[in-house]
C-alpha cells in the first residue's frame, strides 16, 4: 500500500480547486480539509502545497488576499477565480473519465 501522502500526479491541483470551490481558505486550512474529507488518506505536505498554490495563482485560477485568521494571525487566503471555476469543471470531467477507465481495468479478471 502506498504512503498516505502519495497522490496521482496532477491531482493536487484538482483537489485544491475543489476545496476552494466552497469558500476561501488559507494554505493550512486547505491541507486540513483535504486530509479530513479523505479520512486521513491524503496528507498534503507544505513542500507540495505552497508551490501548487503559487502555480495556480500564476495561472490565474486562484487569487490570494492577506487577511486575519480565526486565531488573529495574518495569512494568505486563496479563492477560486472565474477562470478557476471553468478549469475545475474541466479537471473534474477529466478525472471522472480517467478514474472510470482505471476502474474498468481493475475489474477485469
Residue pairs with C-beta under 8 A, 6 or more apart in sequence:
4 40
4 41
4 42
4 43
5 42
5 43
5 44
5 45
5 48
7 15
7 42
7 44
7 48
11 95
12 44
12 48
12 49
12 52
13 52
13 55
13 56
13 61
13 91
14 88
14 91
14 92
14 95
15 34
15 42
15 44
16 30
16 34
16 49
16 52
16 53
16 56
16 62
16 78
17 56
17 61
17 62
17 80
17 84
17 87
17 88
17 91
18 88
18 92
19 25
19 30
19 33
19 34
19 37
20 30
20 62
20 78
20 79
20 80
20 84
21 80
21 85
21 88
23 79
24 65
24 77
24 78
24 79
25 33
25 77
25 78
26 69
26 75
26 76
26 77
26 78
27 46
27 49
27 50
27 53
27 75
27 76
27 78
28 75
30 44
30 49
30 53
30 78
31 43
31 44
31 46
31 49
34 42
34 44
35 42
35 43
35 44
53 62
53 64
53 78
56 62
56 78
56 84
57 63
57 64
57 78
59 83
59 87
60 81
60 83
60 84
61 80
61 81
61 83
61 84
61 87
62 78
62 79
62 80
62 81
62 84
63 78
63 79
63 81
64 76
64 77
64 78
65 76
65 77
65 79
66 74
66 75
66 76
66 77
67 74
67 75
67 77
68 74
68 75
69 75
80 88
